[in-house]
């Protein structure tokens, strides 16, 4: 038979385990959330998801069905390089804009999707100059807004 103190100990123990499990689950869900920022390019405000982790940089916009007019993704790489972009699991075309510390160094407009293409056969898009950040926007955005090499983005809010 249990005495009263053993029953209290079991309840406290179970409560501790439940709190631990819920805290762990909450932390994991919070880590899945993508941070956002607001930037400005050519006088247009754009809300972007910010990808910095290797997993998010790999995935990019591949888990989205579409983008609103002034939405995008900012891929922030830890170093300068000619970072290649592929249309892995994409359901809509995009404009790719490579940035070096906020300055446009190259762009690839209206990049088409590649459905049912194996990973090793996906087209890789590279900039002509090194960059440390990539901005992905809805296809046609760069042309519609007259984006040119040498222009700068402005971070409004992180």
C-alpha positions, -999 to +999 in steps of 0.1 A: +000+000+000+010+036-007+012+060+021+002+097+016+038+110+010+044+084-017+012+094-035+023+131-034+057+122-047+042+103-076+019+132-085+047+157-083+069+134-104+042+131-131+036+168-130+073+174-135+074+150-165+043+166-181+058+202-177+091+190-192+074+173-222+052+204-229+082+227-226+102+206-250+073+205-275+068+243-272+105+249-278+105+227-309+074+245-323+089+279-316+121+269-335+100+261-366+087+296-367+106+318-392+116+353-381+103+381-403+116+415-412+104+445-432+127+458-459+124+485-486+136+482-522+128+508-548+104+526-524+084+494-519+080+479-485+084+441-485+077+417-456+103+389-457+108+356-439+144+355-428+162+321-433+196+317-415+199+281-405+212+254-429+179+237-429+159+268-438+185+279-464+181+245-480+143+246-480+139+283-490+104+290-502+099+253-511+072+248-485+049+277-497+021+275-522+024+312-532+036+347-523+017+379-519+028+409-540+051+424-514+063+392-496+095+374-500+123+355-483+157+368-473+183+340-473+212+352-450+244+332-456+272+333-430+299+342-456+305+357-490+302+334-520+285+327-553+256+311-536+236+289-560+198+287-558+176+259-571+138+257-575+135+227-552+099+218-544+087+252-557+051+257-568+055+292-583+082+311-602+103+338-585+128+366-590+162+359-574+182+389-562+217+385-549+229+411-524+263+420-510+257+438-477+224+452-490+235+461-525+221+443-555+250+425-573+229+403-596+194+391-604+177+363-621+141+374-631+112+350-636+129+318-627+106+289-636+096+260-615+110+225-622+083+200-612+093+164-610+130+171-616+155+150-596+177+170-572+209+164-591+192+177-624+178+209-610+191+241-627+214+260-604+213+298-606+245+316-596+253+353-594+281+369-614+296+384-582+299+371-547+271+379-523+261+372-487+223+374-490+197+364-515+162+380-518+135+359-533+103+377-546+073+369-567+082+365-604+080+398-622+085+420-591+120+431-600+110+441-636+077+458-625+096+479-599+127+486-621+153+468-599+188+473-612+223+462-601+238+487-576+206+495-558+203+490-521+178+475-498+170+492-465+160+471-435+131+489-418+123+465-390+137+432-378 
